[in-house]
Amino acid sequence: MKRKIFSSLILFISLLIICNLSFAATVSASKTTMEVVDRSICEINIKDLGHFQKELTEFHSNSKDVVLTLTVENTATQETVSKPVEIFLVLDNSKSMTESYQNKAKNQYVIEAATKFTENLFNHFKNIKIGVVGFSSENYTTTYREGTLNDAKLLLSLSNSKDDVLASINSYTENGGPRTNIEAGLSVAESSFSNSSESEKYIVLISDGVPNLSLDTEHTMTYSGVNATNTKNKLKDLESKGYSIFSILMGSDDSKLENPEAPIVESTGKHLTYGELAEEVFGTVTSPTAGKFYYIDYEDLFSTINNDIYQNITVTKDNSLKNIVIKDYFPREILENFNFEYVKSPNIGKVSADVDPSDNSITWEIELLKEGEVATLSYKLTLKDEYNEEIVKKILPTNKKVDIDFETRDGKDKKSSDVSPKIRLLVEEVPDNTISDKPIPQTGIYNVISTISVILIISILFNVIRFQKLKNKNKIEDFNIITYDLDDGINNILEDANTLSMFGNKKMIIVNNSYMFTSVKQEIDSDSFYKYIDNPNPDCLLIFIVNNEKLDERKKITKQIKKTAIVKDFNTFDNNTLKKMFGDYKIDNITLEYLKDRVGKNLDILSQEIEKIKIYKDNDKTITNDDITKLTSKNIDVDIFTLIDSIVTKDKDKAMTIYNEMIKLNEEPIKIIVMLANQFRIMYQAARLYKKGYSGNDIAELLGIHPYRIKLALEKGRSYTEKQLINNLYSLAVLDEEIKTGKKDKYLALELFLLGV
């Protein structure tokens, strides 16, 4: 059966074989190639919280394109209070708190909010103590009296017992007086804290009214400027001593005073409303007298204390990066001579639709990057078909500069860098092979056997599918095309190669799965092979196809074939290639990336899946992600990376879902274990080499692994320490041994591993 091979028509003249075809060797037009002359990584430290880098992650000399990847990582961790924590709840217990609001007593709002607040704090901290103070005024019979500390009661000293604190909160409403001496409540709390300088000290004040009584004043017990000033000064004094203060005033800020005569505040000399007096004491929400101030409705108390205040107590430092704006500027020569396209949309944030012509830049905006989060973006620069020849041999920076604007806990800041990878175009003269003095049309699709394929050609390599059409156009004699698998036996293949065609025409023999040139052990009669290549049949074109990452240069047979034949490496393809395979169907680059992520990068498989999609979408020629999901089969290599992702994120449900899908596809648990171990090993090796300064392509070459796999390994490896990777490898090795020795059921053992990692 003939095997489909997608490729341009390429003719190579063998150094050893002279065929009876009409060839004329001439000097071709200039051929442009591209090289990387500087792999410098642009790196910007975002203070002590994050790191930005831009690096060249893919490079294709022949297709003359480069892929650059931008990465922003928040390297900080969430810092929680490590010191002992002391908190006093200072609660208004005046008679007004027993009044009803929305069919619920005001003090019930306090009890519900403070109860949840206490439970959350004890669940979060190991070393915490909470105390409770109630304040109002003493019961009295006269109109005039001084405010004293007796207006406040220490209901519970600092305690590490959650039950005691909750009991005190639920009973704080008992025996409250008619007035509101906030200063007394603050003073009693202050005197009840420990003397420890190691403790973080917090005061949470909750009241439904402004102070109408204060310490050491003899006034009509009503709202007054003296009471306001004394309470205000107390708040400032506590903050200056290192106490963190959260003041909550419940009620409407536009209400009037109950007293027909509004108070005169001495600092202003005028009568103030209730709301104005509150501002005189506590300040405003945006400009508080001390700490933080909340002027809220009763129904908002629960969320205020358990969200905002809780977060401010449990996290001392906000290590998130906010409002990040990355401006990536390109040199004019790059944009004039190279096409720009995104190949990977940002996983966090948004980017400009295209390059802004006003300043030759793209903009990447990230509203929030939390601790530990990593944001990535990739784009490609591809040389245009027509370009300015003045840039040839000139060193071209792929980037002009990068600007980063960002916000941290310390405010706004900006960083820049002009470090950039650099490329150069070269022009070399190469033979331009022609047939009958007529050039072969350079049309077709630059596709090949697989992502990692090497074609060994003893005489002439050309396109199998297009050949029948092109031979007539160019008056090439008929060829008899025969396909073998190397397992059919090398002697049988060589015997056929030496046999004259029955009809006297030329013969082409294609040998698939020629792993004898790789590290795979494949027994052949090498003597017969050496004899043939020393004296080949000039009327036979013998083509060996190897679907592998690389040839084994150590083998004698590989060394011999490289001396006597033409070796062509078809190792790369781009999105334009895939788009041509789709023909007049519409598919964008984002969807193409999803197709490759799901199916893998084996072109044999991709071509089959593309044909399937085209047949299904014959009436509607717009391809979407949903179409890809519905119509294509997931590649196990892709599933392995997805499985590793779920292990990294400790998503056990997702891990089991992927595992069950693989089992349904009849994948052996042993095979899955081996693949997992292989990926963890590559992640470990890649991480070690990357730390030593090797680039992704350098690592790929050193390990003999495709750059795309190295790229994925580096991305996934960031979630692990080297120790964790080693531990996973050890666990998988033990698991493999236990299964093979019959100690554990293979299915159950792998399931337990996935659930336990």
N, C-alpha and C positions, 0 to 999 in steps of 0.2 A: 504494500500500500504506500502510495506517495505521501510524504509528510509535507505539510504546508510550511513554508519558510518565507516570512515577510522580510524583504530586504530590497535595497536599491540594486540595480544591475551594476556590478562591479567586476571588472575583468583584470586579472593579474597574469602576466606572462611568467611561466616557470623558468628558473635559471637552468634547469636540467632538461626539460622536455620541449621539443620543437614539434608543435602540432601542425597538421596540414590545413590550417586555416590561414586566411590572408591577414596578417598583422603588420602594422607599420608603426614603429616606435618614433615618437616625436617629442619635443619639449613642450610642456603644457604652459598654460597661463599660471600666474602666481597663485600659490595656495596659502591661505592665511591660517595660522594656528595661534593659540594663546597659551601663555604660561604665567604662573604665579611667581613673582619675584620677591614678595614680602608677605609673610603670613601673620604679621603683627596683629595682636588682639587688642581692640580698643576697650579699655577698662576704666571705669569711673566708680570710685567709692562714694557712696551716699552717706556721708558722715560715718557713724559707727553702727548704722542700722541696715544698710543694704549695699548692693553691688550691681553695677550695670556692665555688660560686656557685649561687644559685637565682634563676631568672628566669621571668617570664611569657612563654611561648613561643607560645601560641595564645589567641585571644580571639574569642568569638562573641556578639555583642550580642543577636541575636534568640533564640537557643537558651539564652542566659544561662549560659554556662559558660566557664571558663578552664582552661588547661592550664599547669601549672608544672613546670619541669624542673630537677632537681638534678644537679649535675656535680661530681665530685671528681677532680682531676688531680694526679698526682705529677709536678711540673715539673722535678725534679732529674734529673741524668744520673749514670750509674755512674762514680764517680771511681776510676781506677786509679792506681797508684803512678807518679808522673812522675819521681821522683828515681832516681839509680843505685841498684841493689840489690846487696847483698853477703850471701851466705848461706854459713854453715859447717855441714856435716853432721858431727856429732860422734857417732861410732859405736862401740858396745861391741865390742871385739875379744878379749874374754877367752875362755878355753878352754870355758866353759859354752855359748858361742854356737855351738859345733860340735856340740852335742848335738842329738838328733832330737826333733821334736815333730810328731805326725801324719804320720810317714814323710817329714819334710822337715827339714833342718838349720835351726836357728833363724836363722843368718846368711843363709840363702837368702830368708827372708821379708823381711829388711832389704834385700837386693840388689834383689829384684823391686819393692818399694815405692819405694825411693830412685831406681831407674832411671826409672820412670814419672814420678815427681815432678820429676826433672831435665828430662826431655823436655818436660813441660808448662810448666815455668818458662821454658825457652829459647824455646819457641813463643810465650809471652805477652809477654816483655820483650825490648826491643831493647838495653837497657843493663843487663846482669846478669853477675855473676861468682859462681861457686860454688867453695868449697874443701872438702876432706875431711880430717878428723882421726880416727884410730883410737886407742882407749885401752884399756888392760888393766893390766899391770904388767911390769916387767922380769923375765926369767928369773933365778932366784936359787937358791942352795943352802942358805942359812941360814934359820932360822925367823923371825928378827927383822931388820927393815930399815926405813929411812925411805922414805916415799913421795916421789918426785921427779918433775920434769917429764919425765924420760925414760920414765915410765910411759905417756906419750902420744906419738904420732908424727904429724907433719904429713905426710900422705900426698899432698896436693895443695894448693899455694898457690892463692889466688883466681885463677880462670881463666874467660875468656869462651869457652872451647872446650868445646862440648857433648861432643865425642868424648873429650877428656881427662878430663872429670868422670866420664863413664860408665865409662871404663877404670879409674879409681881406685876407684870403687864396687865393681866386679867383682873387684878384687884386694885389697880392704881386709882380708880374712880371714886373710891370711898373717902368720905370726910373732907370734901373740898370746900374752900371758902368762897366768898362772893367776888373777890377781886383778883387781879392778874399781876403778880409781882415776878416778872421774868428775871429781873436782876438777882433776886433771891435764889431762884432755881439754878441759874448759872453759877452763883457763888457756892452753893452747897455741892454741886457737881465738881467744881474745881478743887475744893478741899477734900474730896473723897477719892481723887485719883491717887495712885501710888507715886512714890518719889523716884521711881526707876527712870533713868535717862535712856534706857534701851527700848522702851515701849513707844509705839505709835499711839497717840491719844486723840480721840474723836468725841465731839459733842453733837448730838442730833436733837435739836430743839423743835418742838411742835406746839403751836398755840393757835387759838381761834381769834385772838385779839391782840392789839397793841398794849403795852404796859399802862395800867392806871394806878400803879403803886411801885415804889422803888425803895432801896435801903436808905435809912437815916434821913428821911424827909418827912416833914409834918405839913401835909397839905390835905385839902379836901380830896377824899379818895375818888378821884376822877382822872380823866385823861389830862395830862399837863406837860408843859415843856420840860419841867424838871425831871419828871419820870422818863421822858423820852431821852433826854441828854444822858442821864445816869445809865440807862440800859445800853445806849449806843456806846458809851465809853467802856462799859464792861465787855462788850463784844470785841472792841479794838484791843483791850488789854489782854484778853484771853488769846487772841490771834498772835499778839506780839510775844507771848510766852511759849508758842509752839503748838497750841491746840488747833486742830482742824475742826472748823465749825460749819454745820449745815443748819440753817434757820428756815423753818417752814411756817408760813402764815396762811391759814385757811380762811377763805371768805372772799367776798366781792370787794375789789379795791375802790369802787365808786360809792360805797355806802356812807351814810352820814352817822355822826355820833349819836348815841342814845341820849346823852346830856343835851338839853336844849341850848346850852351855851358852849359852843365849840371852843376848845382850848387855844390859848395863845402860846405858841412856841417861842421861847425867848430868842433863839437864834434868828428867827424870821420876823418877829414882831407882829404877826398876823394870825388870824383864826384859820385853822386848818381842818379839812375834812378828815374822815377816818383814813382814807387812802393816802392822803398827803402826810398824815402823821406816821403811818407805817413806813413811808419812804424816808422820813426824817430819822427814824430809828434804824431800819434795816438797810437803807439804800434801795437800789433797784436790782432787778434780776441781772442786768448786764454790768452794773457797777455797785456791788454789795458793800456794806459797811465792813464786813469781815467774812472770810470763807466764801460760801455759796448761799444765795438767798432764793427761795421759791415762794411765789405768791400764787396760790392755786385754789381750785375748788375742792370741796371735801372729797368728791368722788375720784379726784386725781391723786389723792394721797398715796394709795397703794402702789401705783406704778412709779410715782416719783421716788419713794423711799426704796423700793425693791429693784428699780432699774438704775436710775442715774446715781443716786447716793451709794447704792451697793457697789456699782462699778468703780466709783471713785475711792472707795475704801479697799476693795479687794485688789485693785490694780494701781500701783503707785506710779507706773510709767506707761504712757501710751506709746508703744513702739511701732505703731502702724505708720506707713508712708501714705501721704494723702496728696491728691491733686497733682499727680506726676504728669508732666508734659515733656515728651521727648521729641525734639526736632532733629531730624537726620537730614543733613544738607549734602547735596551731590555736586561734584565739579561739573562745569558746563560741558566739558569734553565727553564726560560719561553720558549725560542725558542726550547729547546730540548724536551720539554714535551707538548707544545701547538702548534696547527696549527694557522697560521696567515692568515687573509684575509681581504681585504677592503670590507666594506658594504655600504659605501657612498663615491663616488668619490668627490674630492674637487670641489666646485663651482667656485673657483678662484685658479689659479696656476696649477701645476702638481706635481705628486708624483712619486717616484721610483716604478718600476714594482713590486718589492718584497723586502724582507728584504735583505740588503747587508751583506753577511756572513763575510766579512772582519772586520767589527766593530759592527755587530748585530744591524743595524740601518735602518730606512727608512728616506728618504729625501723629504721634501715638499718645493717646490720653488714657491715663489710669486713675480713676477717681479714688480708689482705696486699694492698697496692697497690705494685707495683714501679715502678722508675724509668721515666717516660714513659707509664705506663698511665693511662687515663681511664675512670672509672666514671660511668654515667648512670642516672637514674631519673625517670620522669614520672608525674604523677597529675593528675586532673581534678576540679574542683569545679563542680557543676551545681546551679542553683537548684531547690529542691523545688517541686512543684505547689502545695503549701500552705506558706506561710511567714508569719512574723510581720511585719505591715505596719509595725511600728515601725522596721524597718531601712531602709525606703524613704528615699532621699535622704541616708542616712547613709554617710559614708566608712568602708568596711570593709577593714581589713588582711586579706589572705588568709592571713596567717601571724602567730603571736604571737612566736615566736623560734626560733632554731636553736642547738642545743648540739652541739659536736663534741668527743668524747674520742678521743685517738689516742696512739700511741707512735712515737717517732723514735729515732735512735741515741743521743740525749741523755736518753731516758727518757719518762715519761708527761707529757701536757699536755692542756689543755682550752681551747677557744675558743667564743665565743658571739656572736650578732648578732640584733637585733630589727628589722632593715631588711626591709621587705616591700612587694611591689606592693599597690596599693589599688584597690578597685572601688567602684562606687556604683550602686544601683538607682534608676531613674527611672520615673515613671508619666506617661503622656501620654494625652490623649483623642483617639481616632481614630474616623473614621466606621465604623459597623458596617453594612455593606450587607446587606440582607435581600431576600428574594423573596416576594411576596404576603404580606407581614407575618409570614412564618415564617422564622426564622434557618436558614441552611444548616448542616447538621451539620459540626462541626469534627473530622472523623475522617479516617483515611487515613494515608498515609505521606509524610513530608516528604522526598521524593526528587525529583530533577530530572534534566535531560538529562545533565549531566556534572559533574565537580568544578568546572569553570570554565565556567559557562554563564550567559548573559544572555538574558532573554526580553523582547522588545519587543512591547508590546501597544497597538494603536491603539484598540480599544474595550473588549473584555471578555476577561480571561484566566480560563480555568477548566480543570478536569481533563477530559482526553479520554476516558480509560478509564472513570472513574467516572460520566461525564456521563449515559450512557444510563440508568443505574439511578436517579440522583438527579433527573433531569428528571421522571420519572413521580411520584416521591415528592413533589416540590415543585411539580408541575403546570406545568412549563416546556414551552413549545412545542417541537416537534421541530426539530432542526437537521440540515442536510445538511452533513456534514463532508468536506472535501476537503483532500488533502495535496499540496504541491508541493515541489520543490527550486528554489532561486533560479536554477539553471542552466537551468530550463525557460523562462526569459525573464520579466522583470518585466511586460512589456506583456501577455503571455498571462495572467499572474496577475491583473493589474488589470482586464483585460477580463472575466475570470470573476467578480471581485469586484463589478463593476458590473452583471452579468447577473442577472436575477431567477431564483430557483429554479423549476424545472419544476413542482414540486408546491406552490409557494406558501409553503413553510416557510422558516425562517431558515437562513442559510448561514454556516459557519465555514470559513475558509481558513487552513491552517497552512503556513508557508513555512520549510523547513529550510535550514541552511547559509547563513544570511543574512550573509555576511562583508562586505557593502557598508558595514556600520557599524564595521568594524575597519580596521586598517592594511593588511590584505590588499587588493591591487588586484583589484577585481571590477567589470567594466564593466556598467553598467545605463543605461537611459534615465531619468535623474534628473528630467527635465522632466515626464514622464508621472507619476512617483511624486509630485512636489510637487503637481501638479494634483489627484491623487486625494485626498491627505490634506487638501487645502483643501476638498474637497467629497466626503466618503466616502459610501458607500452605507450608510444606517442599518440595513438588514437583513442586513448582512454583518459578521462578526467576523473581522478580519484580524490574524493573529498571526505575528510574525517571531521565529525562534529562532536564536540566535547561540551556538555552542559556542566560546568564546574567553575568554582571561583578562580582557579588558576591551574597552570600546568606544574607538574613536579619536575623542577629543573635538575634534580639529582639523578633522575633516571637516564640511562644510556639511550633508550629509545627516544626520549624527549630531546636530548642533545643532538641526536642524529637527524631527527625530523626538522629541527630548526636550522640545521646546516644545509639541507637539501630541498626544503620546501618553503612555501610562503605561509606564515602564521599570522592570522588576522584575529584581533580581539574585538568583539562586539560586546562591550561591557556596560554601556550606558544608553539611556534613552530619556527623553524629556516629555513634557506634557503636549508639546506640539506634535510629537510622534503619535501619541494616543488620540489626539484630536483628529488627525488624518485617518486613523483607523475607524473612527466614528463617521467619517465622511461628512454628509450634509446634516447630521444630527447635531443639535445644540447642547453643549456641556461646558460649564465653566471650570476654572482651575481648582476651585474649592471642592467641587464634586469629584473631579479627577483624583485629588489627593485622598478623598474619602474612599474612592474605588481602590486605590493602591493600598491604603491602610487596611481595607477589609479583605481584599483578595491576595495581596502580596505583589511582588514585582517580577514574578516569572511571566515572561511575555507569552509563552505557550498558553498558560492558564488565562492570562489577561485577554488574549485574542479570542479564546473560546467564550469567556464571559461577555465580552463586548458583542460578539455575534449574537449571543442569546438575548442581550438587551435590545439590540437593533431589531431583531425579529419581533419582540414583544411590543416595542414602541414604534412600530411602522406607521401608525396613524397619527401619533403625537410625537414629534421628533425632538422634544425638549427633555433631556435626562435630568432627573433630580436625585437627591440623596435617598428619598423613599424608594425610588426605582432600584437603586443599587442594593438597598437592604432587602427588598422583596425578591429580587431576581438572581442575586449572586450567592455563591457559597463561600463561607468564611474559611480562610486558610488557617491551618493549625499553627503555623508560625506566628500569624497575627494573634490568634487566640492565646498563645503562650505569653505574649507581651501584655495582653489584656488581663490574663490571669495574674501575672506579676504585679500589674497595677492594683488589682484588688487585694493582693497580699500586702503591698506597700501601705495602702489606705486602711488595712484591717477590715475590709468590707467582706465579711464571711459569706453573706447571702449572695453577693455577686460572684465570689470565687466558686461557690458550689453550683451556681447557675451555669457558669462557663464550663466547669468540670463535667456536669451532666450532659451538656450539649456535645462535648468532645466524646464522651462515652457513647452517646447515641450515634455518633459518626463512626463507631467501632474503633476508636483510638485506644490502644493498649495503655493501661496505667504505667507499665514499665517505660514505654516510649515517652509518656508525659513527664515521668520522673527524670529521665535522661535529658529531655529538652529543657526542663526547668533548671537542672544542674548546669547544663551547658550555658544557659543564659546568665545564671548567677556567676559562673566562672568568667565569662566574657565581661560582665559588669565589673567584677573585681579587677581583672587585668587592665581593662580600659581606664578605670579610676586611678590605679597606681601609675600608669604611664602618663595620664593627663596631668597628674600632680608634678611629674618630673618635667613637664613642659612640652610633651609631644602633642601635635595637633591631631584632630580626628582622622585625617587622611594618613598621617604618619603611623598612627596606631593600627589603622586598617592594613596598611602595608606590612607592618612588623608582625602582626598576628595572622596575616593571611586571611582576613575576613572582609567582606564587603563593607564599604564606608557607611552605607545606610544602617547596617546592623550595629556598627560602632556608635553611630549617632544616637540610635535608640538606647543602646546600653549606657551611654553617658547620661542621657536624660533620666532614665529610670534609676541609675546608680546613685544619683544625688540624694535619694530618699533613704539610703542605707549608709551605715558606717562600714569600714572594711571588716571589722569584727563581726558585724551582723551577717555580711555576705559569706564569710568563712563558716560561721555557725550554720547557715542555711545549707551550704555545700556538705558539711559534715552530717547534718540531719538527713539529707537526701541520700547520702552514701549508706548510712545505717539502714534507712528505709529500703533501699535497693537490696541490701544483703538479707534483711529479714524476710522480704518477699521471696527472693530466689531460694532461700533455705527452707521455705515452708513454714516459717514461724508466724507469719501474718498473711491474711487474705489481701491480695493486691488492691482490690477496690476499697475495702474498709480502711486499709493502712494509709492510702493516699488521701482519702476523705478526712481522716483524723489529722494528718499533716496539714492540710489546707485550713482546717478549723482551728488548729493550735498555733499556727505561725503568728 
